[in-house]
Amino acid sequence: MPLPRTELPQHRRRPAAAQLGGPEGNERLTALVGATLLVLFAAEGVTLLRLGRLLYWHYFLGFLLVAPVCLKIASTVYRFTRYYTRHEPYLRKGPPHPLLRIVGPFIVLSTIVVIGTGVLLGLQKQPHVYLGFSLLLLHKLSFVGWAALMTVHVLAYLPRLPQLLTADLHTGRGGRSGGADRIAGAVSAVGGRSLRYSLLALALGAGLILAEWGAQLSSSWHR
């Protein structure tokens, strides 16, 4: 028989989802990973300016992106799934803007194609032909489409990004007064901040392992 509500300690009465942050925690994780990817993709774009000389770093950053991209897709798909399975906290949070809901799936697909074709190019060491297109051409075309979609995505979320990124920095600071402040601090404290940063660190660590291995494949293109 379950214990009466009054016999449970305060921290045990919170649902596990609330302890992990719920939709707000998911949103912060998505923003945190998204900001990291924005920096990494920008660095990857710089390598395109001198691809012949920076091919090693193009491969390094490309493989480094794999794990954080998977984490970003996972956090986005999780919110999508929870909302459309009518999980109450996510229903209260509401859906993204209609335009972003339309663009979102195409961003995920184009990202997978860009990263996937890049990885295949490294593994196969030459531009094989698929469906009448060379793998290298598919990689370039998917990048163009991805860049256009990402421009819309970034411009839509950029105004809110600083607020989402700094929200966790104020978590757990002492000296707060007032009931509302204490409640806000408590909600932030059970928002899964440590888990979010741990997931990002894990993704970057896995990405670095892939990058160290994948960057060596660039030598096969120097002939």
C-alpha positions in Angstrom: 0.0 0.0 0.0 1.4 3.4 -0.9 2.4 5.8 1.9 0.0 8.7 2.7 1.1 11.9 1.1 2.0 13.5 4.4 4.5 10.8 5.2 6.6 11.4 2.1 9.5 13.9 2.3 9.0 17.0 0.2 11.7 16.1 -2.4 10.1 12.6 -2.9 6.7 14.1 -3.7 8.0 15.6 -6.9 7.5 13.6 -10.0 10.7 12.3 -11.7 9.9 14.4 -14.8 9.7 17.5 -12.6 13.1 16.7 -11.0 14.6 16.5 -14.5 13.1 19.9 -15.4 10.1 18.9 -17.5 9.5 21.0 -20.6 11.6 23.9 -19.3 14.5 21.6 -18.6 14.1 20.1 -22.1 14.0 23.6 -23.6 17.2 24.6 -21.7 19.0 21.4 -22.8 18.0 22.0 -26.4 19.2 25.6 -26.2 22.5 24.6 -24.6 23.3 22.0 -27.2 22.0 24.3 -30.0 24.4 27.1 -28.9 27.3 24.6 -28.8 26.4 23.4 -32.3 26.1 26.9 -33.6 29.7 27.5 -32.6 30.9 24.2 -34.0 29.1 24.6 -37.3 30.5 28.2 -37.6 34.0 26.8 -37.2 33.2 24.1 -39.7 32.1 26.8 -42.1 35.4 28.6 -41.8 37.2 25.5 -43.0 35.3 25.7 -46.3 37.1 28.9 -47.1 40.4 27.0 -47.5 39.3 23.4 -47.8 42.4 22.2 -49.4 44.6 23.4 -46.5 42.0 22.9 -43.8 40.7 19.5 -44.8 42.0 17.8 -41.7 40.1 20.3 -39.5 37.0 20.0 -41.7 37.0 16.2 -41.0 37.8 16.8 -37.3 35.0 19.2 -36.8 32.6 17.2 -38.9 33.1 14.0 -36.8 33.1 16.1 -33.6 29.6 17.3 -34.5 28.1 13.8 -34.8 27.4 13.1 -31.1 26.1 16.7 -30.2 23.9 16.6 -33.2 22.4 13.3 -32.0 21.8 14.8 -28.6 20.1 17.8 -30.1 17.8 15.6 -32.3 17.0 13.4 -29.3 16.0 16.4 -27.1 13.9 17.9 -30.0 12.2 14.6 -30.8 11.5 14.0 -27.1 9.6 17.3 -26.8 7.8 16.5 -30.0 6.8 13.1 -28.8 5.7 14.3 -25.3 3.6 17.0 -26.8 1.8 14.9 -29.4 1.2 12.1 -26.9 -0.6 14.8 -24.8 1.6 14.8 -21.8 0.1 17.6 -19.7 3.2 19.7 -18.8 4.2 19.8 -22.5 0.6 20.7 -23.5 0.7 23.6 -21.1 4.1 24.7 -22.6 2.5 24.7 -26.0 3.9 23.9 -29.4 6.5 26.0 -31.3 5.5 28.6 -33.9 3.7 26.9 -36.8 6.4 27.9 -39.2 9.0 26.2 -37.0 6.9 23.1 -36.7 6.9 22.9 -40.5 10.6 23.6 -40.8 11.7 21.4 -37.9 11.4 18.0 -39.5 13.3 19.2 -42.6 16.1 20.6 -40.5 16.4 17.2 -38.8 16.4 15.3 -42.1 18.9 17.7 -43.8 21.2 17.6 -40.8 21.2 13.8 -40.9 22.0 13.9 -44.6 24.8 16.5 -44.3 26.5 14.6 -41.5 25.7 11.2 -42.9 27.1 12.0 -46.4 30.2 13.6 -44.8 30.9 10.5 -42.7 30.4 8.2 -45.7 32.8 10.3 -47.8 35.4 9.8 -45.1 34.7 6.1 -44.8 34.6 5.4 -48.5 37.5 7.7 -49.3 36.1 8.7 -52.7 32.8 10.2 -54.1 30.8 7.1 -55.0 27.6 7.5 -57.1 24.1 7.1 -55.6 20.9 7.5 -57.5 22.8 9.2 -60.3 24.5 11.7 -58.0 28.0 11.5 -56.6 28.2 11.4 -52.8 30.2 14.6 -52.8 27.5 16.4 -54.8 24.8 15.1 -52.4 26.9 16.4 -49.5 27.2 19.8 -51.1 23.5 20.0 -52.1 22.3 18.9 -48.7 24.5 21.5 -47.1 22.9 24.3 -49.1 19.4 23.2 -48.2 20.4 22.8 -44.5 22.0 26.2 -44.4 18.8 27.9 -45.7 16.6 26.0 -43.2 19.0 26.7 -40.3 19.0 30.4 -41.1 15.3 30.5 -40.4 15.7 28.3 -37.3 18.5 30.4 -35.8 16.8 33.8 -36.5 13.7 32.5 -34.8 15.3 31.3 -31.6 18.3 33.7 -31.3 16.4 36.4 -29.3 15.6 33.9 -26.5 18.9 32.1 -26.6 20.8 34.3 -24.1 17.9 34.0 -21.5 17.8 30.2 -21.8 21.6 29.9 -21.6 21.9 32.1 -18.5 18.9 30.7 -16.7 20.9 27.8 -15.2 23.7 30.1 -14.1 21.4 31.6 -11.4 20.3 28.2 -10.1 21.1 27.5 -6.5 22.6 31.0 -5.6 22.2 31.8 -2.0 20.8 34.9 -0.4 17.4 34.9 -2.1 14.5 36.4 -0.2 10.8 36.3 -0.7 8.5 33.4 -1.3 8.3 33.8 -5.0 12.1 33.9 -5.3 12.4 30.8 -3.2 9.9 29.0 -5.3 11.6 30.0 -8.5 14.9 28.9 -7.1 13.5 25.6 -6.1 12.0 24.9 -9.5 15.3 25.8 -11.1 17.2 23.6 -8.6 15.2 20.5 -9.6 15.4 21.4 -13.2 18.2 18.9 -13.9 21.0 21.4 -14.5 23.7 18.9 -13.7 22.2 16.3 -16.0 22.0 18.8 -18.9 25.7 19.8 -18.6 26.6 16.1 -18.1 24.8 15.1 -21.3 26.6 17.9 -23.2 30.0 17.0 -21.8 29.3 13.3 -22.6 28.3 14.2 -26.2 31.4 16.4 -26.7 33.6 13.7 -25.2 32.2 11.1 -27.6 32.5 13.6 -30.4 36.2 14.2 -29.6 36.9 10.4 -29.8 35.2 10.2 -33.2 37.0 13.4 -34.3 40.4 12.0 -33.4 39.7 8.9 -35.4 37.8 10.5 -38.3 40.3 13.3 -38.9 42.9 10.8 -40.0 40.6 9.8 -42.9 41.3 13.2 -44.6 44.7 11.9 -45.7 43.0 9.7 -48.3 41.9 12.8 -50.2 45.4 14.2 -50.6 46.7 12.7 -53.8 
